[in-house]
Amino acid sequence: MTTIELSDALAFERTLRRLAHQILENNEPETLILAGVLRRGVPLAERLAEMMHEFGGVRPQVETLDITLYRDDLTELAAQPNVRPARFSCPVEGRTVILVDDVIYTGRTARAAMDAVIHMGRPARIRLAVMVDRGHRELPINPEYVGKNVPTARDEQVQVLTPQYDGTWGIRLLKAVQEKTN
């Protein structure tokens, strides 16, 4: 695999700052719930909430969203996957839920996240914020808030780095190494 750095920590912070401003401009912060999709969506949601508090004076509610139970490939994950129903510490009725995830690819994770939120109640609206949109959608789902559009081949991978898991913010593209033929 060849690794290409798409965003260092400084560029990543600038992108998060832009996303925080966009979310603030288009929503009432008092009604927002930022739902970080496990795993890397959670630190992104936390950082966005901090920035929104800094810029707008109101820190939105941040929740962790475990979508395992709502995935359409649940039986492929493990013979006995560890599943827990999604729960928030506050009701979703009448609130705007912003799903926060690191990468959108096929759209299946976003669909599962929407199912999980709807299972908890009827929000006023659900929006999607992602750090990277890499294309290749299988479902008609498009995020309202996108940090970077990164066209990829199906055999490539996009990694969003977070301090909690990787020690820093950043984005990498992993490309398969092509063998040379003579």
C-alpha angles and dihedrals in degrees: 000000000000116000121214119188109225098174133013123207094272095050090044092055090049090052092048089049090054091049091049091052092048092050091048093049094051102040143045102252092209091063097044129113115186105207111197111206110226123283120013095005089071098065089042091054091047093051092046090052091051091051093046089053090049093049102033106023094238124094111209121224111268121208134178115236119204106193098179094111091050100049118116091218096053095129091051092058096065141327089255107017117195103245130180126180113249115257133174127200090235134041119265096210111123093359130117109240116202110198108213119200137159102232134010114206120146096002094239095114090051090050091051090048091052090050090051093051094046089050087062095052144290114307120196088240142343121220131182127226120183133174093217132024107195098175128226095116118187094183129047094255125130126176120237092211120045127175097194136357108219114181107213142178116244092249092056126089132213118211122196109201122212130185091239094059106017107024095246145039117260149114127241134185116213114204126188112245111245114224114230118238122202 
